Amino acid sequence: MSASKEAADLAPQRPRYKRELSEPEGHLLEPEWEGVRALVRVGHPEPHFVGYAGRIEGPRELYDAVSVEARCETAVLDGVLVEDLNEERDLELDAEGNAFVRKAMPRTIFVAFDLLEVDGQSLLGVPLLERKRHLEGVLVPSPNVRLTAYRSRDLRSWRETLGEQGFRRAVLKDWNSTYEPGRTADSWTVIEKIRDLGRR
């Protein structure tokens, strides 16, 4: 199967869900963003956004923003469409020198966490950590396009930090795992709490 044909047939890989899990070796941790899970197909014909059940509608201007920030001709990015994001901006000064916070309009952004294809080359069989390194070289972050943060050490303490930032759940991912389109993978687990190592 050619990479372009393969890209047309991709659907997002599904994670497992657990309320609590001991911190495992060989895994990294990401925040779980609340939104619509989507593959974004840069440089490919329609559909530009694909979810678990196939084509989904996404803002054309957001697709254009992702395309502008991608350093490649084609790519298939996995991530989340986060709707109605409302972030406070830094203090600004008006004409009289008074400080104020400009009210930001809610907007939809795309938060990328995986790269499945770039310039016709499939990365499905490449280990996750290497795919993430490719992603960092392909996609330039901007106000509307983000790269999700991840950590490979001190997962339990960082999970607590994510909770303080408003994330309700996190995702544990085996950093050597390959990508299984459309399937529920044991290598990705959405969790609410990480127990101390050694506890059951």
DAFENVEN-V60530 format. One record per pair of residues at least 12 apart in sequence whose ideal C-beta (glycine too) atoms are under 8 Angstrom apart, sorted by the first residue. I is the first residue (numbers start at 0). J is the second residue. Records with the same first field share a line. If there is no record, write none. Layout:
BEGIN
I=J + J
END
This chain:
BEGIN
1=119
2=116 + 119 + 120 + 121
3=43 + 73 + 119
5=116 + 121 + 123
6=40 + 43 + 73 + 75 + 115 + 116 + 121
7=43
8=180
9=38 + 49 + 75 + 115 + 116 + 180 + 181
10=38 + 49 + 50 + 51 + 53 + 180 + 181
11=36 + 37 + 38 + 49 + 50 + 51 + 77 + 180 + 181
12=77 + 178 + 179 + 180 + 181 + 182 + 183 + 184 + 187
13=51 + 181 + 182 + 183 + 184 + 187
14=170 + 183 + 184 + 187 + 188 + 189
15=183 + 184 + 185 + 187 + 188 + 189
16=188 + 189 + 190
17=188 + 189 + 190
18=190 + 191 + 192
19=190 + 191 + 192 + 193 + 194
20=171 + 188 + 190 + 192 + 193 + 194
21=193 + 194 + 195 + 196 + 197 + 198 + 199
22=154 + 155 + 193 + 194 + 195 + 196
23=171
25=173 + 174 + 175
26=151 + 154 + 171 + 172 + 173 + 174
27=127 + 128 + 149 + 150 + 151 + 154 + 171 + 172 + 174
28=149 + 150 + 151 + 154 + 157 + 158 + 169 + 170 + 171 + 172 + 193
29=112 + 147 + 148 + 149 + 169 + 170 + 172
30=147 + 148 + 161 + 164 + 166 + 169 + 170
31=166 + 167 + 168 + 169 + 170 + 189
32=79 + 81 + 110 + 147 + 166
33=79 + 81 + 167
34=79 + 80 + 81 + 82 + 110
35=50 + 55 + 57 + 79 + 80 + 82
36=50 + 51 + 78 + 79 + 80
37=49 + 50 + 55 + 57 + 77 + 78 + 79 + 80 + 109
38=50 + 75 + 76 + 77 + 115
39=57 + 62 + 65 + 74 + 75 + 76 + 78 + 109 + 111
40=73 + 74 + 75
41=65 + 66 + 69 + 71 + 73 + 74 + 75 + 76
42=66 + 69 + 71 + 72 + 73 + 74
43=73 + 75
47=62
48=62 + 80
51=181
57=80 + 107
58=107
61=80 + 107 + 108 + 109 + 143
64=109 + 141 + 143 + 144
65=109 + 138 + 144
68=138 + 139 + 140 + 141 + 144
69=137 + 138 + 139
70=136 + 137 + 138 + 139
71=117 + 118 + 137
72=118
73=116 + 117 + 118 + 119
74=114 + 116 + 117 + 118 + 137 + 138
75=114 + 115 + 116
76=109 + 111 + 113 + 114 + 115 + 134 + 138
77=111 + 112 + 113 + 114 + 115 + 178
78=109 + 110 + 111 + 112 + 113 + 147
79=109 + 110 + 112
80=107 + 108 + 109
81=107 + 108 + 109 + 110
82=107
83=105 + 106 + 107
84=105 + 106 + 107 + 108
85=103 + 104 + 105
86=103
87=100 + 103
88=100 + 101 + 103
106=143
107=143
108=142 + 143 + 144 + 145
109=143 + 144 + 145
110=145 + 146 + 147
111=134 + 138 + 144 + 145 + 146 + 147
112=131 + 134 + 146 + 147 + 149
113=127 + 130 + 131 + 134 + 178
114=130 + 131 + 133 + 134 + 137 + 138
115=130 + 178 + 180
117=133 + 137
122=178
123=177 + 178 + 179 + 180
124=177 + 178
125=177
126=174 + 175 + 176 + 177
127=172 + 173 + 174 + 175 + 176 + 177 + 178 + 186
128=151 + 174 + 175
130=178
131=149
134=146
149=172
151=174
154=171 + 193
155=193 + 194 + 195
158=190 + 192 + 193
167=191
168=189 + 190 + 191
169=189 + 190 + 193
170=187 + 188 + 189 + 190
171=187 + 188 + 190 + 193
172=186 + 187 + 188
173=186 + 187
END
